[in-house]
Amino acid sequence: MTTAEFTNEQVDEVLDLVAEFMEETLDVLDVDPDTEVDLRYDDGYVYGDLDGDEDDIALVIGRRGQTLDAIQYLLNAIVQNSLEHPIHVQLDAQGYRKRRARQLEKDADRAVSEVARTGRRVELEPMTSSERKVIHQYLKDVPDIQTVSAGREPNRRLAVEPAQN
């Protein structure tokens, strides 16, 4: 099934499942019940944006987004296993993912400059697979460099290095 083939009923079913899961998850995390979860369907994805008390949002995000990633992972697993028409769910909290992506892109730009200056490989700090993907995508069309992932979780890193010709 392509993303364009979801019916309103199928989208509503996913939105209801996501809303219920998020309500229960936030309750377990003892997050303020006034925390808002704005859900919307767009172009084949369900997007969830959390907004609320700064401390509660920080708890939901976790260190380097790990809690937010874990909640999103579990949510997608439930949607995939519970419904005949799984739709991918992407969660954010007060714009965290966009802010983090901008920071990762700045780090990538610095690494590219360092590689251009020295001709040597530059390893970035350990990061999650979704963060590594942001950088791989951001740098994929930069000439004369390549990106590679190295190491093992949880210390897996992305390296920027001169392209192998």
N, C-alpha and C positions, 0 to 999 in steps of 0.2 A: 504494500500500500504506500503510495507516495503521500507527501505531506498535504497536497492539495485535495486529497480524497477523504479527509476526516469530516464527519458530519457534525453538526452542532451538538447532537446528543452524545457523540463520542468525546468531544472536547469537554462538554459539561461533566461527563463521568470522570474524566481525568482531573478537572479542576476540583470536583468534590472530593476525590481521593486525596489530592495534594493538600487541600484545605484541612481535611480531617487529620492527616498525618502531621501537618505543621502545628495544628492546635495541640495535639497530644505531645509532640516533641517539645514544644515551648513550655508546656505544663510540667513535663518531667524535668526540664532544665531550670524550673522555678523562675521563668522569665515573666515579667509583668504582663498580666492578661490584656493590658491595653496595647501591647505590641501589635502593630498592624502587619498583615501579610497581604500585600496587593498582588493578586494573581491575574495574569492575562495570557491569552493565546495569540501568538503572532508567527506567521510563516513556518508552521510546523513544530513550534516549540511552546511549552508553557514556561513563562517567566514568573518567578516569585521574587518580590522585593520586600524586604523587611525594614520596618521603621519603628523606632521607639526610643526608650531610655538609652542613653549612651553606654552605660555599664552593661545593660542587658544585651545590646547589640554587640559589644566587645566580647561578651561571653559566647554569643552565637557564632561570631567570626572565629574566635580562637586564635592561637598563635599561627601567624602567617596563613590564616584562612583554613587551617586544618579542620576545625569543627564544622565550618560551613561546607567544606568539601565532603566531609563524612556524612553530614545530613543530606546533602545533594545526592551522594552515592546511594545511600539507603533508600531515599525517595525514588530514585530512578529504578533501583532493583525491585521495589514494591510495584511500581507502575508497570514495569516490564513483565512481572510475574502474575499480576492480578488482572490484567486487561487483555482483551484480544487485539486491541489497537493501541499499542504503547506509543506514547508521545514523550520525547525527551524533555526533562525538566531542568531548568537552569535557575539557581538561587543566587541572590545577591542581598547584601545588607547595607543600606545607606551608601550605595555606590562604591563599596569596598573593592569589588573586582576591577572596576575601571581605574580607580586610584592605584591599585597594585599593578595593573598592566602598564600604566604610565611610568611607574617607578622601574619596573622590569625593562621597559624600553630604554629608559635613561641608562640603566646599567649596561644594557646591550650596546648602546651607542658608545659608551666609554670603553667597553671591551674591543669594539671594532677599531676605535682610534688607537688603542694600545697595540693591537695586532698590526695595524698599518704602520705604526711607528717602529715597532721592534721586529716584526716578522715572526713573533713567537705566539704560541698558544696561550690563551687567557682562560682560566677556569673561574666561573662565577660561584657564588655561595650555593650550598645545597638548597634544593627547592623541590616542590611537588611536581608531579608529571604535568598537571595543568599549567603550572607556571613555566615549566620548560617548553611546553607547547606554544605558549604566548611568544617566547623569544625565538623559537624555531620559525614560527610563522612570520614574525616581524623581520627577521634577517634573511629569509629564504631567497630574496632577489638581490641581495647585496653582492656586488661582484667581488671576486678574489678572496672571499672568506667562506667558511662553512661552519656549521654548528654540529656538535656531537654531544651525546649524553654519555657520562662515564660514572662508574662507581655503582654502589648498591644502595637500595633504599635502607634507611631513611636519609642517607647522605649522598644520594645521587645528585650529580652536578651537571651543568651544561657548560661546555667549553666552546669558545670561539677561536678558530684557527685559520691560518692561511689555506686557501683552497688547494686541493691536490689536483694538479693538471694532468 
